[in-house]
Amino acid sequence: MLAIFLNENQTLVRILYLVHIVTVIGAFGPLFLYPRLQRAGQIQTVAGLHMKLVFPSLVILWVAGMGMAGINEFDLARTYWITITLLLWLAAVVVSWFMIRPAMTDTSDAARSKMAAGIGITHVILVVSLWLMIFKPFVDNVYVFTD
């Protein structure tokens, strides 16, 4: 009976891992298109795309990540690479809401500049988060999903 329960948890972790990776692509993939759209003057398009695709992807990303952390019983107070990534995720949500979203309705140069800064910050968040998730610093042993 325990083997069935563990196998179901492993399957659930893999499903959550898949959702996590797909939402990372949805959350950060469009960022590479933004500079081209900005140069074309499509600021409202960028902000709209961000709030319709990236922001919901960030929310689902958090749900899947917390699901995996919960099933694997990670102690967030001692798993610094996850805790730091959570803080970066929170920063990405705040930047999205306060720096990028306003450009949906505001076409001023100030809004354009603020959105460009927000996109740059989000790029940095992506790189640092990927580094943390791949290299898992601050731990002696690395958690790997195995059979």
C-alpha positions as CSV (number, residue, x, y, z in Angstrom):
1,M,0.0,0.0,0.0
2,L,2.8,2.4,0.8
3,A,4.4,1.8,-2.6
4,I,1.2,2.8,-4.3
5,F,1.0,6.0,-2.2
6,L,4.6,6.9,-2.9
7,N,4.2,6.1,-6.6
8,E,1.1,8.4,-6.8
9,N,3.1,11.2,-5.0
10,Q,6.0,10.7,-7.5
11,T,3.5,11.0,-10.4
12,L,1.9,14.1,-8.9
13,V,5.4,15.6,-8.4
14,R,6.2,15.0,-12.0
15,I,2.9,16.5,-13.2
16,L,3.6,19.6,-11.0
17,Y,7.1,19.7,-12.3
18,L,5.8,19.7,-15.9
19,V,3.3,22.4,-15.1
20,H,6.1,24.4,-13.4
21,I,8.4,24.2,-16.4
22,V,5.6,25.1,-18.9
23,T,4.5,28.1,-16.8
24,V,8.2,29.2,-16.6
25,I,8.1,29.3,-20.4
26,G,4.8,31.2,-20.3
27,A,6.0,33.6,-17.7
28,F,9.4,34.4,-19.1
29,G,9.3,33.5,-22.8
30,P,7.5,36.6,-23.9
31,L,10.1,38.8,-22.3
32,F,12.4,38.1,-25.2
33,L,9.8,39.5,-27.6
34,Y,9.2,42.7,-25.6
35,P,12.2,44.8,-26.7
36,R,11.2,44.3,-30.4
37,L,7.6,45.3,-29.6
38,Q,8.8,48.3,-27.6
39,R,11.0,49.5,-30.5
40,A,7.9,49.2,-32.8
41,G,6.0,51.5,-30.4
42,Q,3.6,48.8,-29.3
43,I,3.7,49.6,-25.6
44,Q,0.1,48.7,-24.9
45,T,0.5,45.4,-26.7
46,V,3.4,44.5,-24.5
47,A,1.6,45.5,-21.3
48,G,-1.5,43.6,-22.4
49,L,0.4,40.5,-23.3
50,H,2.2,40.6,-20.0
51,M,-1.0,40.8,-17.9
52,K,-2.9,38.2,-20.0
53,L,-0.1,35.6,-20.3
54,V,2.8,36.3,-18.1
55,F,1.0,37.4,-14.9
56,P,-1.3,34.3,-14.8
57,S,1.7,32.1,-15.6
58,L,3.5,33.5,-12.6
59,V,0.5,32.6,-10.4
60,I,0.4,29.0,-11.7
61,L,4.1,28.8,-11.4
62,W,3.9,29.6,-7.7
63,V,1.1,27.0,-7.2
64,A,3.0,24.2,-8.9
65,G,6.3,25.1,-7.1
66,M,4.6,25.2,-3.7
67,G,2.9,21.9,-4.5
68,M,6.2,20.3,-5.3
69,A,7.8,21.8,-2.2
70,G,4.9,20.5,0.0
71,I,4.9,17.0,-1.4
72,N,8.7,16.7,-1.1
73,E,8.4,18.2,2.4
74,F,11.0,20.9,1.9
75,D,11.7,23.0,4.9
76,L,11.6,26.5,3.3
77,A,13.4,28.0,6.3
78,R,16.4,25.8,5.6
79,T,16.2,25.5,1.8
80,Y,17.6,28.9,1.0
81,W,17.6,28.4,-2.8
82,I,13.8,28.0,-2.7
83,T,13.3,30.8,-0.2
84,I,15.3,33.2,-2.3
85,T,13.5,32.2,-5.5
86,L,10.2,32.8,-3.7
87,L,11.3,36.3,-2.9
88,L,12.4,36.8,-6.5
89,W,9.0,35.5,-7.6
90,L,7.3,38.0,-5.3
91,A,9.4,40.8,-6.8
92,A,8.4,39.7,-10.3
93,V,4.7,39.9,-9.4
94,V,5.2,43.4,-7.8
95,V,7.2,44.6,-10.8
96,S,4.5,43.2,-13.2
97,W,1.7,44.9,-11.3
98,F,3.3,48.3,-10.6
99,M,5.7,48.8,-13.4
100,I,4.4,47.0,-16.5
101,R,0.6,46.9,-16.0
102,P,0.1,50.7,-15.9
103,A,1.4,50.9,-19.6
104,M,-1.9,49.2,-20.7
105,T,-3.6,52.5,-20.4
106,D,-0.9,55.1,-20.0
107,T,1.1,55.8,-23.1
108,S,3.3,58.5,-21.7
109,D,7.1,58.5,-21.9
110,A,7.2,58.0,-18.1
111,A,5.0,54.8,-18.4
112,R,7.1,53.6,-21.3
113,S,10.3,54.1,-19.3
114,K,8.9,52.5,-16.2
115,M,7.8,49.5,-18.2
116,A,11.2,49.2,-19.9
117,A,12.8,49.2,-16.4
118,G,10.3,46.6,-15.2
119,I,11.1,44.3,-18.1
120,G,14.8,44.6,-17.4
121,I,14.3,43.8,-13.8
122,T,12.2,40.8,-14.8
123,H,15.0,39.6,-17.1
124,V,17.4,39.7,-14.1
125,I,14.9,37.9,-11.9
126,L,14.7,35.1,-14.6
127,V,18.5,34.7,-14.8
128,V,19.0,34.6,-11.0
129,S,16.0,32.3,-10.5
130,L,17.3,29.9,-13.1
131,W,20.7,29.9,-11.5
132,L,19.2,29.1,-8.1
133,M,16.9,26.4,-9.4
134,I,19.7,24.7,-11.4
135,F,22.7,24.9,-9.0
136,K,20.7,24.9,-5.7
137,P,23.4,26.7,-3.7
138,F,23.6,26.6,0.1
139,V,22.8,22.8,0.3
140,D,25.1,19.8,0.9
141,N,22.9,17.4,-1.1
142,V,20.9,18.2,-4.2
143,Y,17.3,17.1,-4.5
144,V,16.7,15.1,-7.7
145,F,13.5,13.6,-9.0
146,T,14.3,9.9,-9.5
147,D,12.3,6.7,-9.8
